[in-house]
């Protein structure tokens, strides 16, 4: 029996599915899509920590997200404002945070 060529292997039926491969973690190609993905990451950070990420933080992930936030704020589009749940694209001074101290005592 002759050894099959690569063309033979790729043209025969894929019974077990090893050729059915999807790219792992495909990233958006245009800058607008990357901006919306970054904003979703910022929203997740805010959900978790209750504050905006600091670009000068000692934690690498927070520093990365803080730098991304600064870059994204410079090139916002309407679609990004639609998914900005916490007003992360406005100035830090304008972001209102409710403190536990502000809750009235019953």
C-alpha positions in Angstrom: 0.0 0.0 0.0 1.4 3.4 -1.0 1.8 6.1 1.5 -1.0 8.7 1.3 -0.1 12.3 0.4 -1.2 15.3 2.3 -3.8 16.0 -0.4 -5.2 12.5 0.1 -5.4 13.1 3.8 -7.1 16.4 3.6 -9.6 15.4 0.9 -10.9 12.2 2.6 -13.8 12.3 5.0 -13.0 13.9 8.4 -14.7 11.2 10.5 -13.4 12.3 13.9 -13.2 16.1 13.3 -9.5 16.9 13.7 -9.7 19.2 10.7 -12.7 21.1 12.1 -10.6 23.8 13.8 -11.6 27.3 14.8 -9.1 30.0 15.7 -8.6 30.2 19.4 -9.7 33.6 20.9 -10.0 35.3 17.6 -9.4 39.0 18.1 -11.3 41.8 16.2 -9.3 43.3 13.4 -10.5 46.9 13.2 -9.8 49.5 15.9 -13.5 50.1 16.6 -14.1 46.5 17.5 -11.0 46.4 19.6 -12.3 49.5 21.5 -15.6 47.9 22.2 -13.9 44.7 23.5 -11.6 46.8 25.7 -14.6 48.7 27.0 -16.3 45.4 27.9 -13.1 44.5 29.8 -13.2 47.8 31.6 -16.9 47.2 32.5 -15.9 43.8 34.0 -13.2 45.4 36.0 -15.6 48.0 37.4 -18.1 45.2 38.2 -15.5 43.4 40.2 -13.7 46.2 41.9 -16.3 49.0 42.0 -13.8 51.6 40.6 -12.0 52.6 37.4 -8.6 51.0 36.8 -5.6 53.1 37.6 -3.0 53.4 34.9 -0.3 53.9 37.7 -1.3 50.9 39.7 1.2 48.3 40.8 -1.0 45.4 39.6 -0.1 44.7 36.0 -3.7 43.9 34.9 -5.1 47.0 36.4 -2.3 49.2 35.0 -2.9 47.6 31.5 -6.7 48.3 31.8 -6.0 51.9 33.0 -3.8 52.6 30.1 -6.3 51.1 27.7 -9.0 53.3 29.3 -6.9 56.4 28.6 -6.4 55.4 25.0 -10.0 54.4 24.4 -11.3 57.7 25.8 -9.5 59.6 23.1 -11.1 57.7 20.2 -14.7 56.9 21.3 -17.5 56.1 18.9 -21.2 56.0 19.5 -21.3 52.2 19.7 -18.9 52.4 22.6 -21.0 54.9 24.5 -23.9 52.5 24.1 -22.1 49.7 26.0 -20.5 52.1 28.6 -22.6 51.1 31.6 -20.5 53.0 34.2 -19.6 56.2 32.2 -16.0 55.0 32.0 -15.4 57.2 28.9 -16.0 60.5 30.8 -13.6 62.3 33.0 -12.8 60.6 36.3 -14.0 63.6 38.2 -17.4 63.2 36.6 -17.8 59.6 37.6 -20.1 59.4 40.6 -19.5 56.6 43.1 -21.8 55.9 45.9 -20.1 55.3 49.2 -21.4 53.2 52.1 -21.2 56.5 54.0 -23.8 58.0 51.8 -26.5 55.4 52.7 -28.9 56.8 55.3 -29.2 55.0 58.6 -32.7 53.9 59.4 
